[in-house]
Amino acid sequence: MQQGNIFRHWIIFLFHVSRIWSLAAAQVVYSVTEESSPGTTVGNLAKDLHLNVQELETRGFQISGPNTRYFEADVKTGILLVKDRIDREELCSRNVKCSLEVEAIVNSPLNLFRFEVNIVDINDNVPSFRIPGIVLNVSESAFPGERFALAKAYDADVGSYSVKSYKLSQNEHFTLDVQNGGEPTMSAELVLQKALDREKQLVIKLTLTAVDGGKPPKSGTLHITVNVQDVNDNIPIFDKPLYKATVLENTPHGATVISVHARDLDEGLNGEILYSFLNHDSDNDVDTFAINQITGEITVNGELDHEKSNAVEIRVQAKDKGASPRASHCKVLVEITDVNDNPPEISVTSVVNVVREDAPLDTMVGLITVRDIDADKNGVVQVRIVESVPFTIKNTYKNHYSLVVDGTLDREGASQYNVTIKATDEGVPPLSSISVITVHVSDVNDNAPRFKEPVINIFVKENSPVGAVIYTMTADDPDLDGNAKVTFSVINKKHKNNIIGSVINVNSETGDIVSLQTFNYEELNTFQFKVQATDSGVPPLSSNVTVNVLVLDENDNSPTILAPYSEHGSVNSESIPYSAEAGYFVAKIRAVDADSGYNALLSYHLSEPKGNNLFRIGTSTGEIRTKRRMSDNDLKTHPLVVMVSDNGEPSLSATVSIDVVVVESTADIQTQFRHVPIKEDSFSDLNLYLLIAIASVSVIFLLSLISLIAVKCHRTDGSFSRYSAPMITTHPDGSWSYSKATQQYDVCFSSDTLKSDVVVFPGPFPPVDGELISINGGDTFNRTQTLPNKDQNSFPSPSPSPALPEKGSS
């Protein structure tokens, strides 16, 4: 489901990105006249950008970028409106084209649209002259055709609304010559058409009118006063009417740009020339230059800036010093060459402050605009990211760029990135600037809780109190907030007839494992369950761990003495002959302990009356035997107390009393079968287990013996060579042993049925070709027979089994 949602968002994202690129290729352009009233409709943005009008408000549709003060969008209709007064002359000066780049942003998903608004000029400015009037001194001897430069009119409007013509008021001496080289080089000169006569007219008043191309046209006037003066034969003449010079924009103050030169054929003061700038319009760029009045050398007088003005036209006047000075003029065109003196400017709009760590490739993070006001290669900028980060820069339109995701984001590895963007121009030497965007990565539930170990072993003592915390589960989740909040639960509570749910409980919040009952090692010594750790993310993630609870045994069970000496309150007695030798077998005490380990390791201890040192007991076997032969001083009845102790801490024990009666001869010893009362309804599980165990061992022994005989009977001669001869041995204590080279089994039982027990255990390896040893009633070895070896193909008929020794035999 999650993959489907991601795929759907990815398709939507690609659709909108392609639409942005298509809009970039076919730029939307609107036009609006300057000085339009606020609220004036510019265009239908929603329609042209193919946006749903009903979604504009919920998606946060708005105008962004540097020109938001002039425009706004109506989120209810999708119409672009004028927001504030727009003055074309203030925005674009006298540039022919004036357009504003405007950006619109919508969210969910994030989209950026760029469009242009052309500012259309209106005729809102009147042509004007910098000064209200000028004075010309013209000699009465001036020849017809002589020209006099006039100030240019300035109109802040451009195109058809700029100055288109000049008009001169009616007179009989002067005409107007308009030099229309195209805006902004249009200028007018006053031309003498008819010779002047100072005696007839001393002063001539003229009016120059500048008219723009508006409908209706607007105009401005300049008053011209012509003073007719006496004869000054020659006028200064420049070497050429147009001078051209090139200067770098960073040329220092006072540096020479160019020198102009004029000649005057008159002598004296009438031949001495003074140079000056003839600029009466509002062209302030001329103030960045100065001219030497004597030499005509033009120097830098201010800061030259190619970005503000790449060329300056200067009109230079040469005037003599005569009483009636005469003058001429020329043009100087100074081209200001660009120098790479402006580093690129980076403006960043972080549209998305936080990016999800599962954001797909090309997810837009921020908008970047790079601008370099230098010209040509000095203004060409290359943008790149300095360090290695999972982001990249893509050019979307002209000098506009987008910062997009270009790799896999992992909040656990890096929760934020400081993306350093460097813009470098192609000037010599290149200039650059740096901007840093901080991108925060938001968490996504992409990490499941992790246990430190795949299997947890918990050791708990039996008889521990109910409600005790036996272990606290912990799981690490590197995610944040709810994605990292872990809860715990048991996922197999029905294991073993729901024993888990009745024994322990896991706190879902803290992970504490609490015991619900006291543990009894003898009933339940180990159990296993699984715990699941689940976070709170959407969708939640989980992991499992296997928990083994091992109950440690406590010494809480005393040894239990088995039959025939287990009857509570009964007096047990055994008889031995007076002639018994040292080591004579009296009785065997058997006991069990329900505990395990050292707590069930039993030891037997014997206590007899003071002064009586006749008996001993095997500490591990429980066998009571005589230490020495009887003497006349020994008592006829010996009360013995046997204590069985375990090895626990603290040690627990049980005791049993036995009266040993000394009789004169073995004939007086009668085997007394002790009746052990067993109630059907009280037949314990322990007795049942012992009965099953004895029967199982007997069956296994018989099956093994039969299998061995069958194998031996079917072996070939060559096969017998691989086996050693088996050996059956009868021991003095009444036990038999059957052995091979690889295994030996001992079968031990006493002549007294009530004292007999059966023990089957492996013995040490006997020698090859072992012997069969029989013992007669007098415990004297009298016959030895070797079992068949490899030279015999079958076992001989066994001889009659020897009789077990009677109690009291020596």
C-alpha positions in Angstrom: 0.0 0.0 0.0 2.8 2.4 0.9 4.7 1.6 -2.3 1.5 2.3 -4.3 1.1 5.7 -2.6 4.8 6.6 -3.3 4.4 5.5 -6.9 1.3 7.7 -7.3 2.9 10.7 -5.8 6.0 10.1 -8.0 3.8 10.1 -11.2 2.1 13.3 -10.0 5.4 14.9 -9.3 6.8 14.0 -12.7 3.6 15.4 -14.4 4.0 18.7 -12.7 7.7 19.0 -13.4 7.1 18.3 -17.1 4.4 21.0 -17.0 6.8 23.4 -15.4 9.3 22.7 -18.1 6.7 23.1 -20.8 5.7 26.4 -19.4 9.4 27.5 -19.3 9.6 26.6 -23.0 6.4 28.5 -23.8 6.7 31.4 -21.5 3.4 33.1 -20.4 3.7 36.8 -21.1 1.2 39.5 -20.0 1.2 43.2 -20.7 -0.1 46.1 -18.6 0.3 49.8 -19.0 2.2 51.8 -16.4 0.3 53.8 -13.8 -2.5 51.3 -13.9 -4.8 51.6 -10.9 -4.5 48.9 -8.2 -6.9 46.1 -8.9 -6.5 46.3 -12.6 -6.7 42.8 -14.3 -3.5 41.7 -15.9 -4.4 38.2 -17.0 -6.1 34.9 -16.0 -3.3 33.0 -14.4 -5.3 29.9 -13.4 -6.4 29.4 -17.0 -3.1 30.0 -18.6 -1.2 27.8 -16.1 -3.9 25.1 -16.3 -4.7 25.2 -12.6 -8.0 24.2 -11.0 -9.6 27.4 -9.6 -11.3 25.5 -6.8 -7.9 24.2 -5.4 -6.1 27.5 -5.5 -6.9 28.6 -2.0 -6.3 25.2 -0.4 -3.0 24.8 -2.3 -1.8 28.2 -1.1 -1.6 29.9 -4.5 0.5 33.1 -4.2 2.8 35.4 -6.1 6.4 35.2 -5.1 9.8 36.6 -6.1 11.2 40.1 -6.1 8.3 41.8 -7.8 5.5 40.8 -5.3 4.9 44.5 -4.5 3.4 45.2 -7.9 1.2 42.2 -8.4 -1.1 39.8 -6.5 -3.3 36.9 -7.3 -7.0 36.4 -6.5 -7.2 32.9 -5.1 -10.9 32.7 -5.7 -10.8 33.5 -9.4 -7.1 32.9 -10.4 -6.9 36.5 -11.8 -3.5 38.4 -11.7 -4.1 41.9 -10.5 -2.1 45.1 -10.2 -1.2 45.6 -6.5 0.7 48.9 -6.5 1.6 51.8 -8.7 4.0 50.9 -11.6 6.3 53.6 -13.0 8.0 52.4 -16.1 10.6 55.1 -16.0 11.5 54.3 -12.4 11.9 50.6 -13.2 13.5 50.5 -16.6 14.8 54.1 -17.1 15.0 54.6 -20.9 15.4 51.0 -21.9 13.2 50.2 -24.9 12.0 46.9 -23.4 10.7 46.9 -19.8 9.4 43.6 -18.4 9.1 42.1 -14.9 9.7 38.5 -14.1 7.0 37.2 -11.8 6.8 33.9 -10.0 3.7 32.0 -8.7 3.8 29.1 -6.3 1.3 26.4 -5.4 1.7 23.6 -2.8 0.6 20.0 -2.5 2.4 19.2 -4.6 4.9 22.0 -4.8 5.0 23.8 -8.2 6.7 26.9 -9.4 5.5 28.9 -12.4 7.4 31.8 -14.0 5.9 34.4 -16.4 6.7 37.9 -17.7 4.7 41.1 -17.4 5.6 43.7 -20.0 5.2 47.3 -18.7 3.7 49.3 -21.6 4.8 53.0 -21.7 2.2 55.8 -21.7 2.8 59.3 -22.6 3.0 60.6 -19.0 6.2 62.8 -19.4 6.7 66.1 -21.1 9.8 66.9 -23.2 11.9 69.3 -21.3 15.1 71.3 -21.6 17.6 71.4 -18.8 17.7 75.2 -18.9 15.0 77.6 -19.9 17.1 79.5 -22.4 20.4 80.0 -24.1 22.3 83.0 -25.5 24.2 83.0 -28.8 26.6 85.6 -29.9 26.7 85.8 -33.6 28.9 88.2 -35.6 27.2 90.3 -38.2 29.9 89.1 -40.6 28.8 85.5 -40.2 28.3 83.7 -43.5 25.0 82.1 -44.4 25.2 78.4 -43.6 27.1 78.8 -40.4 25.7 76.4 -37.7 25.1 76.9 -34.0 24.5 73.9 -31.7 21.3 73.8 -29.6 20.5 71.9 -26.4 18.7 68.7 -26.7 15.3 68.1 -25.1 14.9 65.1 -22.7 11.8 63.0 -22.5 11.6 60.2 -19.9 9.3 58.3 -22.1 10.6 56.0 -24.8 9.6 54.7 -28.2 6.9 56.7 -29.9 6.4 58.8 -26.8 9.9 60.2 -26.9 11.0 63.4 -28.7 10.2 63.1 -32.3 10.6 66.6 -33.7 11.8 70.1 -33.1 10.2 73.3 -34.3 11.7 76.8 -34.5 9.6 80.0 -34.3 9.2 82.1 -37.5 12.1 84.4 -38.4 13.9 85.6 -41.4 17.5 84.8 -40.5 17.7 81.3 -39.1 16.4 77.9 -39.9 16.5 74.6 -38.0 18.4 71.5 -39.1 17.2 68.4 -37.2 19.7 65.5 -37.2 17.5 62.4 -36.6 19.9 59.5 -36.1 17.4 57.6 -34.0 16.7 57.9 -30.3 18.6 59.1 -28.3 20.9 60.9 -30.8 18.2 63.3 -32.3 19.5 66.8 -32.0 18.9 70.2 -33.6 21.2 72.9 -35.0 20.5 76.6 -35.7 21.6 77.5 -39.3 22.2 81.1 -40.5 20.1 81.5 -43.6 20.4 85.3 -44.1 23.3 87.6 -43.2 22.8 89.6 -40.1 22.9 93.4 -39.8 23.6 94.7 -36.4 22.5 98.2 -37.2 19.0 96.9 -38.2 18.5 94.3 -35.5 20.7 94.1 -32.4 18.9 91.1 -30.7 16.9 88.3 -32.2 14.5 86.3 -30.0 13.7 82.7 -31.1 11.8 79.8 -29.5 12.7 76.1 -30.0 9.9 73.6 -29.4 10.5 69.8 -28.8 7.5 67.7 -29.6 7.0 64.0 -28.6 5.0 61.3 -30.5 2.1 61.0 -28.1 -1.6 61.4 -29.1 -2.1 64.1 -28.3 1.5 65.2 -28.4 3.3 66.9 -25.5 6.0 69.6 -26.0 8.6 71.7 -24.2 10.3 74.9 -25.2 13.7 76.6 -25.1 14.1 80.3 -25.5 17.0 81.4 -27.7 18.5 84.9 -27.6 20.8 85.8 -30.5 23.1 88.8 -29.9 24.4 90.3 -33.2 28.0 91.3 -32.7 30.7 93.1 -34.6 33.1 91.3 -37.0 35.2 88.3 -35.8 36.3 86.9 -39.1 37.1 83.2 -38.4 35.5 80.6 -36.2 37.4 77.7 -34.5 37.4 74.5 -36.6 37.8 71.0 -35.1 40.1 68.5 -36.8 37.1 66.2 -37.2 33.5 66.5 -36.4 33.3 63.1 -34.5 35.8 61.7 -32.0 35.6 58.2 -30.7 37.3 56.8 -27.5 37.2 53.6 -25.4 37.8 53.5 -21.7 37.6 50.7 -19.1 34.9 51.1 -16.5 37.5 50.9 -13.7 39.7 53.6 -15.1 41.0 55.7 -12.2 40.1 59.4 -11.6 42.1 61.8 -13.8 43.1 59.4 -16.5 43.2 60.8 -20.0 40.4 59.5 -22.3 41.0 61.5 -25.5 42.1 65.0 -26.7 40.1 67.2 -29.1 41.7 70.0 -31.1 40.4 73.0 -33.0 42.1 75.8 -35.0 41.2 79.5 -35.4 42.9 81.5 -38.1 42.4 84.8 -36.4 45.2 86.4 -34.4 45.4 87.5 -30.9 42.4 86.9 -28.6 40.3 86.1 -31.7 42.6 83.1 -32.3 42.8 81.8 -28.8 40.4 78.9 -28.1 38.7 77.7 -25.0 37.1 74.2 -24.8 34.0 73.3 -22.9 31.2 70.7 -22.8 28.1 71.8 -24.5 25.4 69.7 -22.8 22.3 71.4 -21.6 20.0 68.4 -21.3 19.7 66.1 -18.3 22.4 63.7 -19.3 24.3 63.4 -16.0 26.7 60.8 -17.5 28.7 63.7 -18.9 29.6 64.8 -15.4 31.9 61.7 -15.1 34.3 63.4 -17.6 36.1 66.8 -17.5 37.9 68.8 -20.3 40.9 71.0 -20.1 39.8 74.4 -21.4 43.2 75.1 -22.8 44.4 71.8 -24.2 41.1 70.1 -25.0 42.2 67.0 -23.0 39.2 65.0 -21.8 39.8 63.1 -18.5 37.9 60.8 -16.1 36.1 62.9 -13.5 34.0 60.3 -11.8 33.2 56.6 -11.4 32.5 54.9 -14.7 30.0 52.0 -14.6 29.4 50.0 -17.7 26.3 48.5 -16.1 24.7 51.9 -15.8 25.9 53.4 -19.1 28.0 51.6 -21.7 28.5 54.7 -23.9 28.5 58.5 -23.3 28.0 61.1 -26.1 29.8 64.4 -25.3 29.4 67.6 -27.3 32.5 69.8 -27.1 32.5 73.5 -27.9 35.5 75.4 -29.1 35.1 79.2 -28.6 37.6 82.0 -29.3 38.4 84.9 -26.9 37.4 87.7 -29.3 35.2 90.6 -28.2 32.5 89.0 -30.1 33.5 85.3 -29.5 32.7 82.8 -32.1 32.3 79.0 -31.5 32.0 75.6 -33.2 31.4 72.2 -31.8 32.1 68.5 -32.3 30.9 65.2 -30.9 32.9 62.8 -28.7 31.6 59.3 -28.4 33.1 57.5 -25.3 32.5 53.7 -25.1 32.8 52.3 -21.6 34.3 48.8 -21.7 33.0 46.3 -19.2 35.4 44.9 -16.5 34.6 41.9 -14.4 34.1 43.9 -11.2 30.8 42.4 -10.0 30.6 39.0 -8.5 27.5 37.0 -9.1 24.6 37.6 -6.7 22.8 34.6 -5.4 19.3 35.0 -4.0 17.7 31.9 -2.4 14.1 31.2 -1.7 13.8 28.1 0.5 10.3 26.9 -0.6 10.5 23.7 1.4 12.2 24.0 4.8 11.8 20.3 5.7 12.2 17.4 3.2 11.0 13.8 4.0 13.8 11.3 4.1 11.9 9.2 1.6 11.5 12.1 -0.9 11.9 10.8 -4.5 14.5 12.1 -6.9 14.0 15.6 -8.3 11.9 16.7 -5.4 12.1 20.5 -5.4 13.8 21.9 -2.2 14.6 25.5 -3.0 14.5 28.2 -5.7 17.7 30.0 -6.7 18.2 33.2 -8.8 21.7 34.1 -9.9 22.4 37.5 -11.3 25.7 39.1 -12.6 25.3 42.6 -13.9 28.6 42.5 -15.9 28.4 42.1 -19.7 29.4 39.4 -22.1 31.5 36.6 -20.5 31.9 38.6 -17.4 28.1 38.1 -16.8 28.0 34.4 -17.8 27.6 32.4 -14.5 28.2 28.7 -13.7 26.3 27.4 -10.6 27.4 24.3 -8.7 27.2 22.6 -5.3 30.6 22.6 -3.6 30.4 19.5 -1.4 29.1 16.0 -2.0 25.4 16.0 -0.9 22.3 14.2 -2.2 21.2 17.4 -4.0 21.8 19.0 -7.3 21.2 22.2 -9.2 19.0 22.3 -12.2 18.6 25.3 -14.5 14.8 26.0 -15.0 14.7 29.3 -16.9 17.4 31.7 -17.9 19.2 32.7 -14.6 16.7 30.8 -12.4 17.7 27.4 -10.8 16.1 24.8 -8.6 17.7 22.8 -5.8 16.3 19.3 -6.1 16.9 15.9 -4.4 19.5 13.9 -6.3 20.1 10.9 -4.0 18.8 8.9 -1.1 18.1 10.8 2.1 18.6 9.1 5.5 17.7 11.1 8.5 19.4 8.6 10.8 22.6 9.3 8.9 22.2 13.1 8.5 19.3 15.0 9.9 20.2 18.2 8.1 22.4 19.3 5.2 24.2 22.6 4.8 24.2 22.9 1.0 26.9 25.3 -0.2 26.1 26.8 -3.6 28.9 28.5 -5.5 28.3 30.8 -8.5 31.3 31.7 -10.6 31.4 34.0 -13.7 33.6 33.5 -16.7 35.5 36.8 -16.3 39.3 37.1 -16.1 40.0 36.6 -13.3 36.7 34.9 -12.4 34.6 36.2 -9.5 32.4 34.0 -7.4 30.0 34.1 -4.5 28.7 31.5 -2.1 25.4 30.9 -0.4 24.5 28.2 2.1 21.0 26.6 2.2 20.1 24.5 5.3 17.9 21.6 4.4 16.3 19.7 7.3 15.3 16.1 6.8 12.2 14.9 8.5 11.8 11.4 9.9 10.0 8.5 8.1 9.3 5.2 9.8 11.8 3.2 7.9 13.6 1.5 10.8 12.1 -1.4 12.8 13.0 -1.7 16.5 16.1 -3.7 17.0 17.0 -6.0 20.0 20.6 -6.1 21.0 20.6 -10.0 20.8 18.5 -12.4 18.8 18.0 -14.7 21.9 17.6 -13.5 25.5 18.3 -15.9 28.3 16.8 -15.0 31.6 17.8 -16.8 34.8 15.3 -16.7 37.7 15.4 -18.4 41.0 12.6 -20.7 41.9 10.3 -19.5 44.8 10.9 -15.9 43.7 8.1 -13.6 44.8 5.0 -13.1 42.6 5.0 -9.7 40.8 8.8 -9.4 40.7 10.4 -7.9 37.6 12.6 -10.7 36.3 13.9 -8.8 33.2 13.4 -5.5 31.4 13.2 -5.7 27.6 14.9 -3.0 25.6 14.8 -2.3 21.9 16.5 0.5 19.9 14.7 2.4 17.1 16.8 5.1 15.5 13.7 6.9 14.2 12.2 9.9 16.0 9.1 10.7 18.1 6.2 8.3 17.4 8.3 6.3 14.9 10.7 5.5 17.7 8.1 4.8 20.5 8.3 1.0 21.1 5.7 -1.2 22.7 6.2 -4.8 23.7 3.9 -7.8 23.5 4.1 -11.6 23.7 3.2 -13.2 20.4 2.8 -16.9 21.4 0.8 -16.8 24.7 -1.0 -20.0 23.8 2.2 -22.0 23.9 2.0 -25.1 26.0 -1.6 -24.8 27.0 -1.4 -21.0 27.6 1.3 -21.5 30.2 3.1 -18.4 29.2 0.1 -16.1 29.9 -0.3 -17.6 33.3 3.4 -17.5 34.3 4.6 -14.1 33.1 3.3 -10.8 31.8 5.2 -8.2 29.7 4.5 -4.5 30.3 3.8 -3.1 26.9 5.2 0.3 27.7 8.2 -0.4 29.9 9.1 -3.8 28.7 9.2 -5.2 32.2 8.7 -9.0 32.4 6.8 -9.6 35.6 6.2 -13.1 37.2 2.6 -14.0 37.8 3.3 -17.0 40.0 6.1 -18.5 42.0 8.4 -20.7 39.9 8.9 -24.3 40.9 11.9 -25.9 39.3 10.6 -29.4 39.9 7.4 -28.6 37.9 8.8 -26.2 35.3 12.5 -25.6 34.9 12.5 -23.9 31.5 10.1 -22.3 29.0 10.4 -20.2 25.9 8.3 -17.5 24.3 8.7 -14.7 21.8 8.4 -11.0 22.4 7.6 -8.6 19.6 8.7 -4.9 19.7 6.5 -2.6 17.6 7.0 1.1 17.0 4.2 3.6 16.7 4.9 4.7 13.1 2.5 4.4 10.2 2.6 1.7 9.1 4.2 0.2 12.3 7.3 -1.9 12.0 8.3 -4.7 14.4 10.9 -7.3 15.2 10.9 -10.4 17.4 13.2 -11.9 19.9 13.2 -15.3 21.5 13.2 -15.3 25.3 14.4 -18.4 27.2 13.5 -18.4 30.9 15.7 -20.8 32.9 14.5 -21.5 36.4 17.4 -21.9 38.8 17.0 -24.7 41.3 16.8 -23.8 45.0 17.4 -26.4 47.8 13.7 -26.6 48.8 13.2 -30.3 48.9 14.6 -32.7 51.6 15.9 -36.1 50.7 13.3 -38.8 50.6 14.2 -42.3 51.9 12.9 -45.1 49.6 11.3 -48.4 50.6 11.7 -50.7 52.5 12.9 -48.2 55.1 10.5 -45.3 54.2 7.6 -46.3 56.4 7.1 -43.4 58.7 7.3 -44.2 62.4 8.3 -47.9 61.8 11.2 -49.6 63.4 13.5 -51.2 60.9 15.7 -54.1 61.9 18.3 -56.3 60.3 20.1 -59.4 61.5 23.8 -60.4 61.1 25.6 -63.5 62.2 28.1 -63.3 65.1 30.7 -64.8 62.8 30.4 -62.0 60.2 33.7 -60.9 58.9 34.8 -57.3 58.4 32.9 -55.8 55.4 29.9 -57.9 55.9 26.9 -56.4 54.0 24.2 -55.4 56.4 21.8 -53.1 54.5 21.5 -50.5 51.8 19.7 -47.2 52.3 18.3 -45.6 49.2 17.1 -42.0 49.0 16.2 -39.5 46.3 16.0 -35.7 46.2 13.5 -33.9 43.9 16.0 -31.0 43.5 18.8 -31.1 40.9 22.5 -30.5 40.7 24.3 -30.1 43.9 21.0 -29.7 45.7 20.3 -33.4 44.8 23.7 -34.8 45.5 23.2 -37.0 48.5 25.6 -38.2 51.2 25.0 -40.9 53.8 26.1 -40.6 57.4 25.9 -43.2 60.2 25.4 -42.6 63.9 25.7 -45.4 66.5 25.9 -45.5 70.3 29.0 -44.3 72.0 31.7 -46.9 72.4 30.3 -48.9 69.6 32.4 -48.7 66.5 31.2 -51.8 64.6 29.5 -50.4 61.4 30.3 -48.1 58.6 28.2 -46.7 55.7 29.3 -45.7 52.2 28.8 -41.9 52.0 27.7 -42.1 48.4 26.2 -45.7 48.2 24.3 -45.9 51.4 25.6 -49.5 52.0 26.0 -50.4 55.7 28.8 -52.9 56.3 30.7 -54.2 59.3 34.1 -52.6 60.2 35.5 -55.7 62.1 34.6 -59.1 63.5 32.3 -59.4 66.5 33.6 -59.6 70.0 32.1 -60.8 73.2 31.9 -57.3 74.4 29.7 -56.1 71.6 26.0 -55.6 72.2 23.5 -58.0 70.8 21.3 -55.2 69.4 22.8 -52.1 67.7 20.5 -49.1 67.2 21.7 -47.2 64.2 20.6 -43.8 62.9 21.3 -43.1 59.2 21.1 -39.4 58.1 20.9 -38.6 54.4 21.9 -35.0 53.6 21.9 -33.1 50.3 24.6 -30.7 49.2 22.5 -27.6 49.0 22.9 -24.3 50.8 21.6 -24.7 53.5 21.7 -28.5 53.5 18.5 -30.4 54.1 18.5 -34.0 55.5 16.3 -37.0 56.4 17.0 -39.8 58.9 16.1 -43.4 59.3 16.6 -45.8 62.3 17.7 -49.4 62.0 18.2 -51.9 64.8 20.9 -54.5 63.9 20.4 -57.7 65.8 23.4 -60.1 66.2 22.5 -63.9 65.9 24.6 -66.9 66.7 24.6 -68.5 63.2 23.5 -68.0 59.7 20.8 -70.6 60.2 19.0 -68.2 62.5 18.8 -65.5 59.9 15.5 -65.6 58.2 14.7 -63.4 55.4 11.8 -61.3 56.5 9.8 -59.8 53.7 8.8 -56.4 54.8 5.3 -55.6 53.7 5.2 -52.1 52.5 1.7 -51.0 52.5 0.7 -49.3 49.3 -2.7 -47.8 49.0 -4.1 -47.7 45.5 -5.3 -44.2 45.8 -1.9 -43.1 47.2 0.3 -44.8 44.6 2.8 -41.9 44.0 4.0 -40.7 40.6 7.6 -41.3 41.8 6.9 -45.0 42.3 5.4 -45.3 38.9 8.4 -43.6 37.3 10.8 -45.9 39.2 8.8 -49.0 38.1 8.8 -47.9 34.5 12.5 -47.1 34.6 13.4 -50.5 36.0 11.2 -52.3 33.5 12.7 -50.3 30.6 16.3 -51.0 31.7 15.5 -54.7 32.0 13.9 -54.9 28.6 16.8 -53.0 27.0 19.3 -55.3 28.7 17.5 -58.4 27.5 17.1 -57.1 23.9 20.8 -56.1 23.9 21.8 -59.6 25.1 19.6 -61.4 22.6 20.9 -59.1 19.7 24.5 -59.8 20.8 23.9 -63.6 20.8 22.2 -63.4 17.4 25.1 -61.4 15.9 27.7 -63.8 17.3 25.9 -66.8 15.9 25.8 -65.4 12.4 29.4 -64.1 12.3 31.9 -65.8 10.0 35.3 -66.9 11.2 36.8 -63.8 9.8 34.3 -61.7 11.6 35.2 -63.1 15.0 38.7 -61.9 14.7 37.4 -58.4 15.0 35.9 -58.8 18.4 37.3 -59.7 21.7 35.8 -62.6 23.7 33.0 -61.5 26.0 33.3 -62.1 29.7 30.7 -62.7 32.5 32.0 -62.4 36.0 30.4 -63.2 39.3 31.6 -60.9 42.1 31.9 -61.7 45.8 29.1 -59.4 46.7 26.6 -61.4 44.6 26.7 -59.3 41.4 27.2 -60.4 37.8 29.0 -58.5 35.1 28.9 -59.1 31.3 31.6 -57.4 29.3 33.1 -57.1 25.9 36.2 -55.2 24.8 34.2 -52.2 24.2 31.5 -52.4 26.8 30.7 -53.9 30.2 27.4 -54.1 32.1 27.2 -54.8 35.8 24.1 -56.4 37.2 24.2 -56.2 41.0 21.7 -57.7 43.4 21.9 -59.0 47.0 21.0 -62.5 48.2 18.4 -60.8 50.4 15.5 -60.1 48.1 14.4 -57.1 50.2 17.9 -55.6 50.0 18.4 -56.2 46.3 18.7 -53.5 43.8 19.5 -53.6 40.1 22.2 -51.4 38.6 23.2 -51.5 35.0 26.2 -49.4 34.2 29.2 -49.5 31.8 32.4 -50.9 33.4 36.0 -50.6 32.5 37.2 -52.6 29.5 38.3 -56.1 30.4 41.2 -57.8 28.8 40.8 -59.7 25.5 39.8 -63.4 25.9 38.5 -62.7 29.4 37.6 -65.5 31.7 34.4 -66.7 33.2 34.8 -66.9 36.9 32.4 -68.7 39.2 32.4 -68.5 43.0 31.1 -71.3 45.1 29.1 -71.0 48.2 32.2 -70.6 50.3 33.3 -67.5 48.3 36.3 -69.5 47.0 37.3 -69.3 43.4 37.2 -72.9 42.1 36.5 -72.8 38.3 37.5 -70.6 35.4 36.2 -71.0 31.9 37.1 -68.9 28.9 34.3 -68.0 26.5 34.7 -69.0 22.8 37.3 -67.1 20.9 37.7 -66.7 17.2 38.4 -70.4 16.7 35.0 -71.4 17.8 31.9 -70.8 15.8 29.3 -71.1 18.6 28.9 -70.5 22.3 29.1 -73.7 24.4 26.1 -74.6 26.6 26.4 -72.5 29.7 27.1 -74.3 32.9 24.6 -74.1 35.7 24.7 -70.7 37.3 26.4 -70.7 40.7 24.2 -70.1 43.7 24.3 -66.7 45.2 26.0 -66.5 48.5 23.8 -66.6 51.5 24.0 -63.7 53.9 26.6 -64.5 56.4 28.9 -66.3 54.1 32.5 -65.5 54.6 
